[in-house]
Amino acid sequence: MLAFPRLLELARANGVQLGFDATVAGGLPAVNLGQRDLAMADIYRLEGILNLTSNYILTSMAVRNLSYDEALAHAQAAGHAEADPRLDVEGWDAANKL
């Protein structure tokens, strides 16, 4: 996404349209929804658990009464969290996708 402004500029300069679509959190509609279907809406806030890693950890802590470290270890053992989960649990991965 770091090159997105440059890609848009190139598309405009060449008289073509840049098509893209993305989704974060499987149950959410695609980002284009905000540009196309809700173009006249003011979106002030978006809330949710936006990735599997965070959802798995939070659910394990709430339902199974695990500590964060225990829940993270379980998530990593199950393949739901990376060795360094910071991009997911700190929200950076979802923020970049949004």
MOPAC internal coordinates of N, CA, C and O (Angstrom, degrees):
PM7 1SCF
backbone

  N    0.0000 0     0.00 0     0.00 0    0    0    0
  C    1.4408 1     0.00 0     0.00 0    1    0    0
  C    1.5247 1   111.21 1     0.00 0    2    1    0
  O    1.2310 1   119.67 1   165.53 1    3    2    1
  N    1.3028 1   118.23 1   -14.47 1    3    2    1
  C    1.4540 1   119.47 1  -179.09 1    5    3    2
  C    1.5174 1   111.75 1   -63.92 1    6    5    3
  O    1.2310 1   119.86 1   152.19 1    7    6    5
  N    1.3335 1   117.87 1   -27.81 1    7    6    5
  C    1.4616 1   121.97 1  -178.84 1    9    7    6
  C    1.5205 1   112.20 1   -92.40 1   10    9    7
  O    1.2310 1   119.67 1  -177.59 1   11   10    9
  N    1.3123 1   118.24 1     2.41 1   11   10    9
  C    1.4652 1   121.23 1  -174.29 1   13   11   10
  C    1.5321 1   113.18 1   -57.30 1   14   13   11
  O    1.2310 1   118.71 1   131.43 1   15   14   13
  N    1.3368 1   120.06 1   -48.57 1   15   14   13
  C    1.4706 1   118.96 1   179.27 1   17   15   14
  C    1.5352 1   112.26 1   -58.32 1   18   17   15
  O    1.2310 1   120.29 1   140.49 1   19   18   17
  N    1.3080 1   117.06 1   -39.51 1   19   18   17
  C    1.4767 1   121.02 1   179.03 1   21   19   18
  C    1.5257 1   110.45 1   -67.15 1   22   21   19
  O    1.2310 1   119.95 1   139.87 1   23   22   21
  N    1.3316 1   117.70 1   -40.13 1   23   22   21
  C    1.4607 1   120.56 1   177.94 1   25   23   22
  C    1.5258 1   111.06 1   -63.30 1   26   25   23
  O    1.2310 1   120.27 1   138.35 1   27   26   25
  N    1.3205 1   117.09 1   -41.65 1   27   26   25
  C    1.4682 1   120.62 1   176.75 1   29   27   26
  C    1.5265 1   110.76 1   -61.69 1   30   29   27
  O    1.2310 1   120.88 1   136.42 1   31   30   29
  N    1.3082 1   115.93 1   -43.58 1   31   30   29
  C    1.4638 1   121.25 1   178.75 1   33   31   30
  C    1.5322 1   110.71 1   -60.20 1   34   33   31
  O    1.2310 1   120.36 1   134.72 1   35   34   33
  N    1.3194 1   116.92 1   -45.28 1   35   34   33
  C    1.4678 1   121.37 1   178.57 1   37   35   34
  C    1.5213 1   111.64 1   -62.63 1   38   37   35
  O    1.2310 1   120.93 1   137.82 1   39   38   37
  N    1.3268 1   115.83 1   -42.18 1   39   38   37
  C    1.4644 1   119.66 1   179.07 1   41   39   38
  C    1.5263 1   110.45 1   -61.39 1   42   41   39
  O    1.2310 1   120.24 1   131.98 1   43   42   41
  N    1.3180 1   117.15 1   -48.02 1   43   42   41
  C    1.4729 1   121.15 1   179.61 1   45   43   42
  C    1.5230 1   111.09 1   -61.44 1   46   45   43
  O    1.2310 1   120.44 1   136.43 1   47   46   45
  N    1.3264 1   116.76 1   -43.57 1   47   46   45
  C    1.4617 1   121.30 1  -178.77 1   49   47   46
  C    1.5290 1   112.09 1   -63.31 1   50   49   47
  O    1.2310 1   120.79 1   152.58 1   51   50   49
  N    1.3322 1   116.09 1   -27.42 1   51   50   49
  C    1.4573 1   120.51 1  -178.25 1   53   51   50
  C    1.5261 1   112.79 1  -102.43 1   54   53   51
  O    1.2310 1   120.33 1  -172.27 1   55   54   53
  N    1.3187 1   116.97 1     7.73 1   55   54   53
  C    1.4567 1   120.99 1   176.16 1   57   55   54
  C    1.5178 1   114.35 1    66.00 1   58   57   55
  O    1.2310 1   120.60 1  -149.28 1   59   58   57
  N    1.3085 1   116.45 1    30.72 1   59   58   57
  C    1.4648 1   120.22 1   178.03 1   61   59   58
  C    1.5163 1   109.33 1  -122.68 1   62   61   59
  O    1.2310 1   121.36 1   -15.31 1   63   62   61
  N    1.3146 1   115.00 1   164.69 1   63   62   61
  C    1.4551 1   120.97 1   179.02 1   65   63   62
  C    1.5231 1   109.07 1  -102.63 1   66   65   63
  O    1.2310 1   120.68 1   -44.72 1   67   66   65
  N    1.3125 1   116.30 1   135.28 1   67   66   65
  C    1.4653 1   121.60 1   176.18 1   69   67   66
  C    1.5163 1   107.55 1   -92.79 1   70   69   67
  O    1.2310 1   120.07 1   -62.17 1   71   70   69
  N    1.3125 1   117.47 1   117.83 1   71   70   69
  C    1.4583 1   121.56 1   178.72 1   73   71   70
  C    1.5117 1   110.27 1   -97.71 1   74   73   71
  O    1.2310 1   120.89 1   -39.68 1   75   74   73
  N    1.3135 1   115.90 1   140.32 1   75   74   73
  C    1.4617 1   120.52 1   177.79 1   77   75   74
  C    1.5135 1   109.00 1  -157.33 1   78   77   75
  O    1.2310 1   120.98 1   -18.39 1   79   78   77
  N    1.3014 1   115.73 1   161.61 1   79   78   77
  C    1.4500 1   122.40 1   177.82 1   81   79   78
  C    1.5166 1   106.88 1  -160.19 1   82   81   79
  O    1.2310 1   120.56 1   -28.16 1   83   82   81
  N    1.3018 1   116.53 1   151.84 1   83   82   81
  C    1.4659 1   120.40 1   179.43 1   85   83   82
  C    1.5122 1   108.68 1  -157.40 1   86   85   83
  O    1.2310 1   121.11 1   -18.26 1   87   86   85
  N    1.3028 1   115.49 1   161.74 1   87   86   85
  C    1.4585 1   120.53 1   172.97 1   89   87   86
  C    1.5160 1   109.17 1  -144.96 1   90   89   87
  O    1.2310 1   121.21 1   -31.98 1   91   90   89
  N    1.2874 1   115.30 1   148.02 1   91   90   89
  C    1.4602 1   122.92 1   175.08 1   93   91   90
  C    1.5113 1   105.05 1  -130.41 1   94   93   91
  O    1.2310 1   119.33 1   -43.35 1   95   94   93
  N    1.2830 1   118.88 1   136.65 1   95   94   93
  C    1.4620 1   123.66 1  -175.65 1   97   95   94
  C    1.5233 1   107.85 1    66.26 1   98   97   95
  O    1.2310 1   120.27 1   -68.04 1   99   98   97
  N    1.2874 1   117.08 1   111.96 1   99   98   97
  C    1.4583 1   123.00 1  -172.00 1  101   99   98
  C    1.5143 1   115.49 1   -50.11 1  102  101   99
  O    1.2310 1   119.31 1   150.16 1  103  102  101
  N    1.3189 1   118.93 1   -29.84 1  103  102  101
  C    1.4537 1   120.37 1  -177.41 1  105  103  102
  C    1.5164 1   114.25 1   -86.62 1  106  105  103
  O    1.2310 1   119.97 1   174.93 1  107  106  105
  N    1.3219 1   117.66 1    -5.07 1  107  106  105
  C    1.4593 1   120.18 1  -178.37 1  109  107  106
  C    1.5210 1   110.85 1   -86.78 1  110  109  107
  O    1.2310 1   120.40 1   -32.02 1  111  110  109
  N    1.3156 1   116.84 1   147.98 1  111  110  109
  C    1.4699 1   118.63 1   174.13 1  113  111  110
  C    1.5137 1   110.15 1   -70.12 1  114  113  111
  O    1.2310 1   120.53 1   -14.70 1  115  114  113
  N    1.3044 1   116.59 1   165.30 1  115  114  113
  C    1.4535 1   121.65 1  -178.54 1  117  115  114
  C    1.5280 1   110.98 1   -66.22 1  118  117  115
  O    1.2310 1   121.10 1   -22.45 1  119  118  117
  N    1.3239 1   115.49 1   157.55 1  119  118  117
  C    1.4508 1   121.66 1  -179.30 1  121  119  118
  C    1.5259 1   111.57 1   -59.31 1  122  121  119
  O    1.2310 1   119.72 1   146.68 1  123  122  121
  N    1.3279 1   118.14 1   -33.32 1  123  122  121
  C    1.4625 1   120.75 1   179.53 1  125  123  122
  C    1.5204 1   111.71 1   -56.15 1  126  125  123
  O    1.2310 1   119.81 1   155.65 1  127  126  125
  N    1.3036 1   117.96 1   -24.35 1  127  126  125
  C    1.4604 1   121.30 1   177.85 1  129  127  126
  C    1.5200 1   110.19 1   -54.58 1  130  129  127
  O    1.2310 1   120.68 1   138.57 1  131  130  129
  N    1.3259 1   116.30 1   -41.43 1  131  130  129
  C    1.4584 1   120.40 1  -179.82 1  133  131  130
  C    1.5149 1   113.19 1   -68.19 1  134  133  131
  O    1.2310 1   120.21 1   149.86 1  135  134  133
  N    1.3209 1   117.20 1   -30.14 1  135  134  133
  C    1.4578 1   120.43 1  -179.76 1  137  135  134
  C    1.5256 1   111.97 1   -86.24 1  138  137  135
  O    1.2310 1   120.16 1   147.23 1  139  138  137
  N    1.2937 1   117.31 1   -32.77 1  139  138  137
  C    1.4533 1   121.64 1  -172.62 1  141  139  138
  C    1.5201 1   111.31 1   -99.73 1  142  141  139
  O    1.2310 1   120.00 1   116.35 1  143  142  141
  N    1.3065 1   117.61 1   -63.65 1  143  142  141
  C    1.4585 1   121.78 1  -171.10 1  145  143  142
  C    1.5226 1   113.45 1   -80.01 1  146  145  143
  O    1.2310 1   120.60 1   152.57 1  147  146  145
  N    1.3061 1   116.47 1   -27.43 1  147  146  145
  C    1.4640 1   120.13 1  -179.11 1  149  147  146
  C    1.5281 1   111.08 1  -114.52 1  150  149  147
  O    1.2310 1   120.34 1  -150.91 1  151  150  149
  N    1.3122 1   116.96 1    29.09 1  151  150  149
  C    1.4604 1   121.94 1  -174.29 1  153  151  150
  C    1.5227 1   112.73 1   -55.88 1  154  153  151
  O    1.2310 1   119.68 1   146.69 1  155  154  153
  N    1.3148 1   118.21 1   -33.31 1  155  154  153
  C    1.4644 1   121.07 1  -178.00 1  157  155  154
  C    1.5347 1   112.55 1   -95.49 1  158  157  155
  O    1.2310 1   120.43 1  -179.35 1  159  158  157
  N    1.3041 1   116.78 1     0.65 1  159  158  157
  C    1.4645 1   120.75 1  -178.88 1  161  159  158
  C    1.5267 1   110.15 1   -87.17 1  162  161  159
  O    1.2310 1   120.97 1   -30.84 1  163  162  161
  N    1.3003 1   115.74 1   149.16 1  163  162  161
  C    1.4626 1   121.46 1   171.90 1  165  163  162
  C    1.5219 1   107.52 1   -99.10 1  166  165  163
  O    1.2310 1   120.52 1   -66.49 1  167  166  165
  N    1.3190 1   116.62 1   113.51 1  167  166  165
  C    1.4627 1   121.42 1   178.37 1  169  167  166
  C    1.5213 1   107.02 1   -97.48 1  170  169  167
  O    1.2310 1   121.01 1   -65.99 1  171  170  169
  N    1.3231 1   115.68 1   114.01 1  171  170  169
  C    1.4572 1   120.48 1  -175.93 1  173  171  170
  C    1.5141 1   113.40 1   -97.72 1  174  173  171
  O    1.2310 1   120.59 1   156.47 1  175  174  173
  N    1.3125 1   116.48 1   -23.53 1  175  174  173
  C    1.4574 1   117.97 1  -174.12 1  177  175  174
  C    1.5184 1   109.65 1  -160.17 1  178  177  175
  O    1.2310 1   121.13 1   -32.65 1  179  178  177
  N    1.3093 1   115.43 1   147.35 1  179  178  177
  C    1.4502 1   123.07 1   174.70 1  181  179  178
  C    1.5142 1   106.28 1  -132.23 1  182  181  179
  O    1.2310 1   120.55 1   -53.85 1  183  182  181
  N    1.3173 1   116.56 1   126.15 1  183  182  181
  C    1.4568 1   120.75 1   179.67 1  185  183  182
  C    1.5149 1   109.73 1  -124.21 1  186  185  183
  O    1.2310 1   120.78 1   -31.38 1  187  186  185
  N    1.3052 1   116.11 1   148.62 1  187  186  185
  C    1.4506 1   120.21 1   175.44 1  189  187  186
  C    1.5140 1   111.04 1   158.78 1  190  189  187
  O    1.2310 1   121.26 1    -8.96 1  191  190  189
  N    1.2965 1   115.19 1   171.04 1  191  190  189
  C    1.4619 1   121.65 1   171.96 1  193  191  190
  C    1.5151 1   104.04 1   -95.76 1  194  193  191
  O    1.2310 1   120.66 1   -68.11 1  195  194  193
  N    1.3168 1   116.34 1   111.89 1  195  194  193
  C    1.4560 1   120.38 1  -164.87 1  197  195  194
  C    1.5209 1   115.98 1  -100.89 1  198  197  195
  O    1.2310 1   120.21 1  -166.38 1  199  198  197
  N    1.3292 1   117.21 1    13.62 1  199  198  197
  C    1.4603 1   117.20 1   174.67 1  201  199  198
  C    1.5289 1   110.07 1  -157.23 1  202  201  199
  O    1.2310 1   121.45 1   -21.88 1  203  202  201
  N    1.3039 1   114.83 1   158.12 1  203  202  201
  C    1.4681 1   121.65 1  -178.09 1  205  203  202
  C    1.5205 1   111.60 1   -61.29 1  206  205  203
  O    1.2310 1   120.31 1   137.78 1  207  206  205
  N    1.3175 1   117.01 1   -42.22 1  207  206  205
  C    1.4676 1   120.38 1  -177.19 1  209  207  206
  C    1.5238 1   111.15 1   -57.06 1  210  209  207
  O    1.2310 1   120.62 1   127.47 1  211  210  209
  N    1.3252 1   116.42 1   -52.53 1  211  210  209
  C    1.4697 1   120.08 1  -178.88 1  213  211  210
  C    1.5211 1   111.49 1   -64.40 1  214  213  211
  O    1.2310 1   120.58 1   137.75 1  215  214  213
  N    1.3281 1   116.50 1   -42.25 1  215  214  213
  C    1.4635 1   120.18 1   179.74 1  217  215  214
  C    1.5279 1   110.68 1   -61.65 1  218  217  215
  O    1.2310 1   120.43 1   134.89 1  219  218  217
  N    1.3109 1   116.78 1   -45.11 1  219  218  217
  C    1.4646 1   121.31 1  -179.80 1  221  219  218
  C    1.5254 1   110.45 1   -61.02 1  222  221  219
  O    1.2310 1   120.53 1   133.45 1  223  222  221
  N    1.3339 1   116.59 1   -46.55 1  223  222  221
  C    1.4653 1   120.70 1  -178.51 1  225  223  222
  C    1.5265 1   110.78 1   -64.50 1  226  225  223
  O    1.2310 1   120.34 1   130.80 1  227  226  225
  N    1.3310 1   116.96 1   -49.20 1  227  226  225
  C    1.4661 1   120.20 1  -178.22 1  229  227  226
  C    1.5271 1   111.90 1   -63.31 1  230  229  227
  O    1.2310 1   120.33 1   139.40 1  231  230  229
  N    1.3123 1   116.97 1   -40.60 1  231  230  229
  C    1.4639 1   120.56 1   178.35 1  233  231  230
  C    1.5203 1   110.43 1   -65.25 1  234  233  231
  O    1.2310 1   120.32 1   136.62 1  235  234  233
  N    1.3259 1   116.98 1   -43.38 1  235  234  233
  C    1.4719 1   120.51 1   178.64 1  237  235  234
  C    1.5195 1   111.58 1   -62.26 1  238  237  235
  O    1.2310 1   120.42 1   142.28 1  239  238  237
  N    1.3097 1   116.81 1   -37.72 1  239  238  237
  C    1.4614 1   120.49 1   179.08 1  241  239  238
  C    1.5299 1   110.64 1   -68.89 1  242  241  239
  O    1.2310 1   120.50 1   139.06 1  243  242  241
  N    1.3241 1   116.65 1   -40.94 1  243  242  241
  C    1.4680 1   120.56 1  -176.85 1  245  243  242
  C    1.5191 1   112.58 1   -76.97 1  246  245  243
  O    1.2310 1   120.07 1   134.69 1  247  246  245
  N    1.3176 1   117.47 1   -45.31 1  247  246  245
  C    1.4608 1   121.33 1  -173.05 1  249  247  246
  C    1.5245 1   112.40 1   -86.48 1  250  249  247
  O    1.2310 1   120.85 1   138.73 1  251  250  249
  N    1.3249 1   115.99 1   -41.27 1  251  250  249
  C    1.4613 1   119.87 1  -175.69 1  253  251  250
  C    1.5205 1   112.56 1   -99.28 1  254  253  251
  O    1.2310 1   120.66 1   179.93 1  255  254  253
  N    1.3385 1   116.35 1    -0.07 1  255  254  253
  C    1.4562 1   122.83 1   178.24 1  257  255  254
  C    1.5378 1   112.48 1    57.94 1  258  257  255
  O    1.2310 1   121.05 1  -142.22 1  259  258  257
  N    1.3302 1   115.60 1    37.78 1  259  258  257
  C    1.4587 1   120.70 1   178.33 1  261  259  258
  C    1.5194 1   109.68 1   -87.84 1  262  261  259
  O    1.2310 1   120.58 1   -25.22 1  263  262  261
  N    1.3093 1   116.51 1   154.78 1  263  262  261
  C    1.4636 1   120.66 1   171.75 1  265  263  262
  C    1.5285 1   107.72 1   -74.09 1  266  265  263
  O    1.2310 1   120.92 1   -12.89 1  267  266  265
  N    1.3295 1   115.85 1   167.11 1  267  266  265
  C    1.4702 1   119.33 1   177.38 1  269  267  266
  C    1.5297 1   110.60 1   -57.64 1  270  269  267
  O    1.2310 1   120.45 1   132.99 1  271  270  269
  N    1.3314 1   116.74 1   -47.01 1  271  270  269
  C    1.4695 1   120.46 1  -178.35 1  273  271  270
  C    1.5273 1   111.78 1   -61.61 1  274  273  271
  O    1.2310 1   120.58 1   139.11 1  275  274  273
  N    1.3344 1   116.49 1   -40.89 1  275  274  273
  C    1.4645 1   119.90 1   178.33 1  277  275  274
  C    1.5292 1   110.78 1   -65.73 1  278  277  275
  O    1.2310 1   120.91 1   134.96 1  279  278  277
  N    1.3332 1   115.86 1   -45.04 1  279  278  277
  C    1.4634 1   120.06 1  -179.33 1  281  279  278
  C    1.5235 1   110.63 1   -63.87 1  282  281  279
  O    1.2310 1   120.33 1   139.52 1  283  282  281
  N    1.3187 1   116.97 1   -40.48 1  283  282  281
  C    1.4655 1   120.86 1   177.45 1  285  283  282
  C    1.5246 1   110.77 1   -63.04 1  286  285  283
  O    1.2310 1   120.13 1   136.03 1  287  286  285
  N    1.3224 1   117.36 1   -43.97 1  287  286  285
  C    1.4688 1   121.09 1   178.66 1  289  287  286
  C    1.5253 1   110.83 1   -60.22 1  290  289  287
  O    1.2310 1   120.34 1   138.37 1  291  290  289
  N    1.3288 1   116.95 1   -41.63 1  291  290  289
  C    1.4681 1   120.71 1   177.26 1  293  291  290
  C    1.5265 1   110.69 1   -64.44 1  294  293  291
  O    1.2310 1   120.38 1   137.50 1  295  294  293
  N    1.3332 1   116.88 1   -42.50 1  295  294  293
  C    1.4637 1   121.25 1   179.54 1  297  295  294
  C    1.5255 1   110.63 1   -62.77 1  298  297  295
  O    1.2310 1   120.42 1   139.23 1  299  298  297
  N    1.3146 1   116.81 1   -40.77 1  299  298  297
  C    1.4639 1   120.50 1   178.38 1  301  299  298
  C    1.5187 1   110.96 1   -67.87 1  302  301  299
  O    1.2310 1   120.08 1   137.80 1  303  302  301
  N    1.3161 1   117.45 1   -42.20 1  303  302  301
  C    1.4734 1   120.93 1   179.47 1  305  303  302
  C    1.5240 1   111.22 1   -63.71 1  306  305  303
  O    1.2310 1   120.58 1   146.93 1  307  306  305
  N    1.3393 1   116.50 1   -33.07 1  307  306  305
  C    1.4752 1   120.92 1  -179.94 1  309  307  306
  C    1.5241 1   111.97 1   -84.00 1  310  309  307
  O    1.2310 1   120.27 1   175.72 1  311  310  309
  N    1.3344 1   117.08 1    -4.28 1  311  310  309
  C    1.4643 1   120.56 1  -179.67 1  313  311  310
  C    1.5195 1   113.90 1    81.89 1  314  313  311
  O    1.2310 1   120.21 1  -163.80 1  315  314  313
  N    1.3282 1   117.20 1    16.20 1  315  314  313
  C    1.4598 1   121.12 1  -179.27 1  317  315  314
  C    1.5241 1   112.83 1   -95.60 1  318  317  315
  O    1.2310 1   120.08 1   170.14 1  319  318  317
  N    1.3190 1   117.45 1    -9.86 1  319  318  317
  C    1.4616 1   121.64 1   179.36 1  321  319  318
  C    1.5212 1   108.86 1  -134.47 1  322  321  319
  O    1.2310 1   121.32 1   -35.79 1  323  322  321
  N    1.3048 1   115.08 1   144.21 1  323  322  321
  C    1.4536 1   120.26 1   178.44 1  325  323  322
  C    1.5256 1   110.10 1   -77.95 1  326  325  323
  O    1.2310 1   120.81 1   -13.25 1  327  326  325
  N    1.3215 1   116.06 1   166.75 1  327  326  325
  C    1.4673 1   120.38 1   178.60 1  329  327  326
  C    1.5246 1   110.23 1   -57.49 1  330  329  327
  O    1.2310 1   120.26 1   139.83 1  331  330  329
  N    1.3263 1   117.11 1   -40.17 1  331  330  329
  C    1.4646 1   122.31 1   173.61 1  333  331  330
  C    1.5287 1   106.66 1  -112.44 1  334  333  331
  O    1.2310 1   119.92 1   -83.99 1  335  334  333
  N    1.3319 1   117.76 1    96.01 1  335  334  333
  C    1.4600 1   121.39 1  -172.63 1  337  335  334
  C    1.5259 1   114.42 1   -85.55 1  338  337  335
  O    1.2310 1   119.79 1  -173.13 1  339  338  337
  N    1.3296 1   118.01 1     6.87 1  339  338  337
  C    1.4678 1   120.15 1  -171.57 1  341  339  338
  C    1.5205 1   114.17 1   -57.23 1  342  341  339
  O    1.2310 1   119.48 1   140.58 1  343  342  341
  N    1.3314 1   118.60 1   -39.42 1  343  342  341
  C    1.4694 1   119.21 1  -179.37 1  345  343  342
  C    1.5213 1   111.27 1   -60.79 1  346  345  343
  O    1.2310 1   120.39 1   145.78 1  347  346  345
  N    1.3215 1   116.85 1   -34.22 1  347  346  345
  C    1.4657 1   120.28 1   178.28 1  349  347  346
  C    1.5212 1   112.20 1   -80.19 1  350  349  347
  O    1.2310 1   119.82 1   127.02 1  351  350  349
  N    1.3199 1   117.94 1   -52.98 1  351  350  349
  C    1.4681 1   119.73 1  -172.63 1  353  351  350
  C    1.5260 1   112.85 1   -73.46 1  354  353  351
  O    1.2310 1   120.00 1   158.00 1  355  354  353
  N    1.3133 1   117.60 1   -22.00 1  355  354  353
  C    1.4572 1   119.93 1   175.64 1  357  355  354
  C    1.5301 1   111.93 1   -90.74 1  358  357  355
  O    1.2310 1   120.77 1   175.02 1  359  358  357
  N    1.3359 1   116.13 1    -4.98 1  359  358  357
  C    1.4556 1   120.49 1   175.06 1  361  359  358
  C    1.5238 1   116.08 1    88.18 1  362  361  359
  O    1.2310 1   119.69 1  -177.58 1  363  362  361
  N    1.3222 1   118.20 1     2.42 1  363  362  361
  C    1.4565 1   120.52 1  -176.24 1  365  363  362
  C    1.5243 1   113.00 1   -67.58 1  366  365  363
  O    1.2310 1   120.11 1   140.85 1  367  366  365
  N    1.3150 1   117.39 1   -39.15 1  367  366  365
  C    1.4727 1   119.96 1  -179.23 1  369  367  366
  C    1.5293 1   110.34 1   -63.43 1  370  369  367
  O    1.2310 1   120.30 1   131.78 1  371  370  369
  N    1.3155 1   117.04 1   -48.22 1  371  370  369
  C    1.4677 1   120.08 1   179.36 1  373  371  370
  C    1.5212 1   111.25 1   -65.66 1  374  373  371
  O    1.2310 1   119.88 1   140.72 1  375  374  373
  N    1.3202 1   117.83 1   -39.28 1  375  374  373
  C    1.4695 1   120.93 1   179.28 1  377  375  374
  C    1.5218 1   110.79 1   -62.12 1  378  377  375
  O    1.2310 1   120.27 1   137.38 1  379  378  377
  N    1.3219 1   117.09 1   -42.62 1  379  378  377
  C    1.4626 1   120.17 1   177.87 1  381  379  378
  C    1.5185 1   111.82 1   -64.14 1  382  381  379
  O    1.2310 1   120.64 1   140.44 1  383  382  381
  N    1.3187 1   116.39 1   -39.56 1  383  382  381
  C    1.4654 1   119.67 1   179.41 1  385  383  382
  C    1.5257 1   111.95 1   -68.05 1  386  385  383
  O    1.2310 1   121.19 1   142.10 1  387  386  385
  N    1.3311 1   115.32 1   -37.90 1  387  386  385
  C    1.4622 1   118.97 1   177.96 1  389  387  386
  C    1.5075 1   110.96 1   -69.54 1  390  389  387
  O    1.2310 1   120.10 1   180.00 1  391  390  389

